[in-house]
Amino acid sequence: MVKNQDAMTQNTPSQVSRAKKWRWPISPETVRSVLSSHSVLGLAFAGAIYLVCLSGTLTVFTPDLQQWEVPAAPVLTSLSDEAAGRALVAVTKQTPADTKLYLTMPTPAKAGATIIAYGGKNFERTWAIAQDGALVPLDAVWSDFILNLHLNLHLPRSWGAFIVGLTGVALLSSLVSGVLAHPRVVRDAFHLRLGGSRRLQEADLHNRLGIWALPFHFTLALTGALLGLSTLIVAALSLLLYRGDTTKVYELFLDPPPPVDARAAPMPDIAALIAQARARSPGAEPQSILMERRGRADMRITVHAGRPRLLTQQDEVQFDARGNPVAEEHPRDLVVGSKVLSGIGQVHFGWFGGLPVRIAYGLLGLALCIVTSSGVTIWLARRRDRGRPAPGWERIWAAICWGQPIVLTLTAMIAALAPATPLPATWLTLSGLMIGGVAFVRVPGARLARMMRWVLAALLIALALVHAAWTLTGGAVSLVDGVLLAGGVSLLIGVVRTRRHVAA
C-alpha cells in the first residue's frame, strides 16, 4: 500500500493525543525504506501480478464459464452410480487405452458431472454426463484457456508454474511491506476521499481495498506461492534428501504404483465399486473416480468421497481390476501436513462453497486487481506531480490495465466464432500489438485509459447481447450474460461521469 504523505502533514490536537497513546513500532526512517522497497517490488512485478490476479478472478468461475460456453451441456445435481458406470464404459470406447479417466460427480458446491480423459501423447478431452450416463462433448476452449493462463501463463508447465509462484511471493511481500509502510493503517481504515485530487483518491482506494480484504489477499498470495513453487520445493527436497531424485520425493506423498501386469482384463462393475466405497466411508459421499491403466490386470480404480464442511482430502478407496479393495484412506489416517496440503487448492480457487463463495472470491479478486492497478497509477501520478512525468509508461500501463480485459474479451469472441483458433497465440499477438502500439501514440495516458474503457464497455455489452441472442434459441440465457451486460453498462456510466468531472 502507498502511504498517504499528503494527509499526514496536518494533524489535529485530538489526533496528536491519540498518537501519544500508541505509536507505530517502526521508526519513520524504516517506514520510508520499507515504502521505497514496496514501490520497487510492486513496479517490478506489477504486470505479472495484475495478469495473474485478473485471470485468477475469472478462473474462480470456471464451472459457470464452461456452462456459458456450452449451454447444451447438461448440469446435473445428482448422478446415479449406474449412470456413472455407463459413462466410464462409454468413454473407454472413444479414447486411447493409455489415457487416464477422471470422473467428477455433482456436489453441493458444484453442479454438473464431467469426465476428463488425459495422458498419452498430449491427449485431453472432456465430456459432460447426462442423467442416463450419455456423453456430451464439453469443448469449453476459452475456459480452458483462462485456467491455463492463470496456472502457467501458457508457458511450459514447470517454468510457467514457477513464474506464477514467484508472482505470488512478490504479491505476498508487497502486502507485508505495504502494511509496514502505512502507520495509519487502523485509523484510516474507513477514510476515503472521492472527487478531489486524483492521486489522493487513488491512494485512498488503494489503501482501503488493500486493508479491508487483507486476510483474503494474504491467503490467496500464500496459497498461490505454495502451489506455483511446488516444483521448486520438490527439487530442493530431492537435492537435500535424495541426491536430486525427485521421484523419491513424490513417493512420500503418492502411493507406489502396482507391479506392471499388461495382461488384458475386463472392466469391473463400476456401480458396485462406488456402492462399496460408500459403505466403507460412512458419512462421506463419492465425488470423483480415477481410472488408471484400464483394460489391464494392473488397473486401479480410486473412488474419492467427501464429507460436509471439510475442505481437505477426505476418503479414498482403491480397487484392483477384479474389484477388490487394495487400499483405503480416511480423515483419521491423515497427518496435519497432508490435510493442509490437500486443502490449499480448494482455498486458493474458491471451489468449495458453491456460487455464493465464488461470487465473494470474484469480488475480492477484483479488489486485488484494483489494488495492483492503482498502485502503479499512484506512482505515475506522483512522478507527474513532481515534475518528472513518464508519459510512455503511463500509456503502457493503460494498455496493460485496460488492454488485458479488452484482449481477453476479444479471445472470448474469437473462441465462440472460431473454436479451432489457437487462443494462446492469439492472446500473445493481441497483447503485443496493444502494448507496442500505444507505446508510440501521442495520447496522454489518462485519455488513453478512458478511450480503452469505452472500447471495453462496448465489447462487454456486444458479447453479452450476441451470446444471449444465440442461446435464446435453446430456451435459456446464461447468468454470465447478465453479469457481462451489467459490467459493460456500469463501466460505460463510470466513463461518462469521469468525462463530465474532467470537463467541469
N, C-alpha and C positions, 0 to 999 in steps of 0.2 A: 504494500500500500504506500501511497505517496503522502508524506507529511504535509499538512496544510500550513506552511510557514506564514502565509499572509494573515491567517486567523489568529496567530499567536502573538502578533505584535501589540495587541491591545488586550489588557486583562482588567476586569472589574475587581473592586475590593473583595467581593464575595468569592470570586474565582481564586484570588491570591490566598485568601484564608483557607479555602479548601485545599490548595496546593501545598500549604504548610502541613496539613494533616497527613497527606500521603504524597510521596514523591516517587516518580518513575525510578526503579532501581538501576538505571543505566545513566551514565554521565552524558551531558549534551554532546561532548566530543565523540563518544562512542556511538550515540544516536546518529550523528552526521556521517560517521564512517559506515554504519550499517545501511543508512539510507542510500549512500553512494553505491555500495555493493548491491543493494536491492535494485537500483536503477540499471546498473551494468548487467546483472544477471537477467533481469526482465527483458531488456532490449536484445540481449544475445539470443534468447530463446523465444522471443515473443511470437514470431511467425509460426514456429512449430507448436508452441503451447496453444495458440489460437486454433490452428487446424485440428489438433488432437481433441481439444475441447468441443469444437463445433461438430466434428464427425462423431465424437462420443455422445453428444446430446441427441443426435439423430439415431445412433446405434441403440439407445435405450428403447426406441420404438420399433425395433426390427420386426416383432410379431405383427404390429399394425401396418408397417410399410409393406410387408410381404402380402398381407391380405389386400392392401390398396393396389399393389401391382398386379395381383392375380385374383380378381374378385370372384372368379368362377371356382376357386379352391374352397372346399368345404371347411368349415370351422366348427369342430365338434366340442361338446362339453363333456362327453363320455365316450368310451370305446370299449366294446366287449373284448374279452380275451380271445374269443373265436375270430373276431374280425381282425385283431392284431396278428393272429397266426396266419390268416389268409393273406394279409397284406405282405408279410415277410416272404411267404412262399411265392407270391406273385413277383416280388422284386428279384428273387433268385433266378427267375426265367428271363429277366431283362438286363442283367448286369454280368460282367465277367466274374469268374469263380474266385479270383484273388482279391476281390473287394470286401471290405467290411460293411456291415449293415447296422445302422443305428436308428432305432425307432423311439420316438418320444410320444407319450400319451398325454391326453388333456389333463391339466391340473387346475386347481382353483386359481392359481396365479397366471396361468397361460392356457387359453383355449386353443383347440386345434391339435391334430395328430399328424406327424410327419415321419418320413423315412429318408435318411441320407445314406447313399452308397458312395463309398470313397476308398481310395487306395489304388493299387495297380500303377499304371503309368499316368499319373496325374488325372485320374478319373474321379469325377464327382457329379452326382445327380441327386435331385431332391424331388420327393412326391408328397402331396397331401393325401390323407387317408379319408375315405368316405365312411359312412356309418356301417356299410356292409363289407368293408375291407377293400373296396375298389381303390385304385390309384389314380390320382390326378396330378399331372406334372406341375411342379411348383417352380417355375423359372422366374424367380424374382431377382433379376440380374442387377438392378440398381440397389436393392437392399444388400445383396452380397458385396457389391462394390463399396458401399458405405462402411460395412462391417470390416472389410479388409483394409480400407483406408485408415480406419481407427486402430486396427491391430498392428499393422506393419507398414503403413504408408505405401502399399503395393510394391515394396522392395522385397528382395529375398527374405524369407521368413525370419531367419536368425538375425540378420542385420536390421531389418525393419523393426522387429520387436525390441532390439537393443536400443535403437534411436528413440522409440516411443517410451521405453523405460527411462532413458536419460531425461526425456522431456518431463516425465513425472517427478524425477528427482529435482529438476530445475524449478518446477512449479512448487514443490514442497519447500524448497529453500527460499523461494520468493515469498511464500506465505509467512514463514517464520521470520524472515528479515523484515517483512512489511509490518508485522505486529511489533517487533522490537523497535522499529524506526518511528512508531506512532505513539508518543507518550500520552496523548489524549484519547486513546482508543476506547475507554469506557465512557468518559464524559461526553464525547462527541458521537456516541452510538446512534443518536436519533437527530443529529444536526444535519439538515440537508438544505442547501441554498440553491434555489432554482430561479431562473430568469435573469440572473446577473451576469457576472464575468464567466465566460465560457470555461476558463481554466479552473476557477473555483467550483463551478457546477460539476465539471468532470471529476475534480478531485474528491468532492463530497460523495458523488455517486460511486466512484472507485472504492473509497474507504468504507462507505456504509455497506455496499453489497459484499465487500470482502469480509467485513466483520460479522454481519448478520448470518452469513452462511459459512462461517469459518470451519465449524465441525465437518460439514459436508465437503468443503474444498479440501480440507486436510485428509479426510478419509479417502476421498477419490484419488488424490495425488499419491498417497502412500500405497494404496492397493494397486494403482496403475504402475507405480515404480516397481513393486514386487513382481507383478505379472510380466512386465516388459523385460525386467532384468533377470528373470528366472534362468535363462540360458547362461548368463554370465555367472550367476550363483552356482549353477551346476558345474560349470567349467572350473571355478575356483575350488569347489569342494573336491573335484576329481584330482586337481593338482596337489591339494593338501593331503588327501587321504589315499588316493589310488593311482598315483603317478600319471595322471591325465586320462585315466579310463572312465569316461562319462557313463558308460553302460552300467558300471557298478554303482554309481550314484543313483541312477534311475531305478536300479533294483531295490534300493532302500525304500522306495515309495510304491513300486509296482510289483505285483506277484510274478514269479518267474513263469515263462511260457511252458506248456506241457511238452513232453518229448515229441519229436516230429514223427508223425504217422500219416502218410499221404494216402492211405487206402480209402477207397470210396465208402461213404456211409450215408444212409438215408436221413432225411430231416426228421427230428423228433416232433412230437405233438407240442407245439408252442403254447397253445391254450392250457394244456396240462401243466407245463412248466411255470407259467405265470400263476396259476392257482396254487401250485406247490410253494412258490416263493412267497405268496401272500400268507399261506399257512405258517411258514417258518418265520415270518416277521409280523407278529400280532401288533395291530395299531398302525401299521405302515401300509401305504397303497402303492402298487407298482407304477413307476413313472417313465421308465425307459428300459430298452432292451438292446444289448450289444451282441452281435453275432460275428464271430471270427473263424476263419478257416472253414467256412461252411462246405458241406458235402464231403468232409474228410473225417477220418477216425479221431483226429486230434482236435476236432471242432470244440469251441467253447461258446456257451450262450450265457450271458450275465444279465440278470434282472435286477435293476436298481429300484428301490422303493423309497418313498418319502414320508415323513411324519409331519403333522401340523405344527406350525410355529417353530420349525427348526430350519436354519439356513445351511448347516454343514452337511457333509456327506453322511448318509444315513444307513439304510440297509442294503446289503448286496448279497445275492445268492448266485453262484456259478454252477452251471451244469455241463456235463460232457455230451458226446454225440449220442449216447444211449438215454439221455435224460436223467442221469444220476447226479445228485448234488456232489460236487467235489470241493467246494469252499464256500464259506459264507462269513459275513462281517456285519456287525450291528453297532449302534452308537456306543454301547457299553464297552466294545472292544477297541475303540479309538482313543489314542492318547491326545492330549491337548493340542500338540503341534499339528497332527493330522486334521483335527477339527478346524483349526484356524486356517490352514492351507485350503481346505475344501470349501470354506465359506468366503474366501477372498473374491473369487469370481462373481458370486451371487451379489455380494455387497457392492462391487465395483460397477456392475452393469444394471443393477436395479431390476432384475427379472424375477424377484421373489415374492412380490406382493400384489400382482395384478395391475390393472390400469391406474388406480389411484397412486401407487408408488411410482409408476412410470411417469405420470404427469408431474409429480413432485420432483423427480430426478430431472425431468426435462426443463422445468422452470429454474431449478438450481444450476443445472448445466448452462442454461442461457445466461444466468447471472455471472457465472465464471467466465464466459466468453466476453461479457461486457467489462468485467474487471480487467481482463487481459487487454482488450482493445483500448479502454480508457486510460490505462497506464501509459501506453505509448503516446496516445493523444495528448496527455498532460505533459509529457517530456517534450514533445514537439512544440506545444503551445508555450511552454516555459522558455525554450530557446528563442522563439519569436519575440516574446515579451522582453527578453534580454538583449535584443538586437542582433541575434545570431540565428536567423531563420534557416531552416533546411527544407526548402520547397520541394526538392526532389524526393526526399524521404517522406514528406507529407503526402505526396501523390502515390508513392509506392505503398505506404501503409493504407491509404484509402483503397488501393487495388487489392490489398490482402483482406482488409477488414470487411469491405462490401463486395469485393470481386469474388471471393470464395463462395459466398452464398449464391451469387449470380451464376458462377460456373457449375455449382452442384445442382442448381435448378435446371440449367441447360442440359446437364447429363441426364437428369430425370426425364426431360422431354425426349432426348435422343433415345434413351432406353425404351420408352413407350412406342416411339415411331420406328426405330430400327434396333431391335433387341440384339442383333448379331454384332453391333458396333463394339469394338474393344473400348470399354469405358475408361480404364486406367490411362491408356494412351491419349484418349480424348480429353480427359481431365488435365493431364500434364500439358498438353498442347494449348488448351484454352487458358490455363493458368499462366503459362509462359507468355502468351500473347497479351494477356491482360496486364501483367506486371511490366513486361518490356514496352508495351505501347504507351502506358501512362507515364513512364519514366521520362519521356521526351516531349510530352504535350505541355503547352504553356497555359495551363488552367490551374488556379490556386487549389490547394489540397482540399479546403473546406467546400469549395464549389464543386469539385470533382466528386467528393463524397455524397453531396446532395444529388448530383446527377445519377450516381450509381444507385442511390436509394430509390429514385424514380424508376429506374430500369428494373431493380429487384421487385418493387411493388407490382409493376406491370406483369412481370414474368410469373410471380406467385398467383396473381389473380387469373391470368390466362391459363396456367397449368390446372388450377382448381376447376375453372369453368369447363375446359375441354375434357378433363378426366371425368367430371360429374356427368356431362352430356353423354360421354361414351358409356359409362356404367349405368345410366338411366335405362338403357335398352335392356339391361338384365334385371331391372326392377329394384336396384338398391344403390344408394350413394354412400361412399365411404366417409367416415368421420374425419379422415385426413383431409379430404377436400374442403370441409368446413374450416379446419384449422388453417389450411393454406389461404383460403379466401379471407378469413379474419386477420391473418397476419399481413397479407398484402394491403388490405384496406387500412389497418392500423398504421402500417408504415407510410402509406400514402397520406393519411391525415397528419402524421408527425412531420412529414416533409413540408406540407403546406403551412403548418403552424410555424415551423422553423423559418421558412421563407418570409412569412409575414413579420416575424420577430426581427429578422435581419433587416428587412426593408424599413421597419419602424426605427 
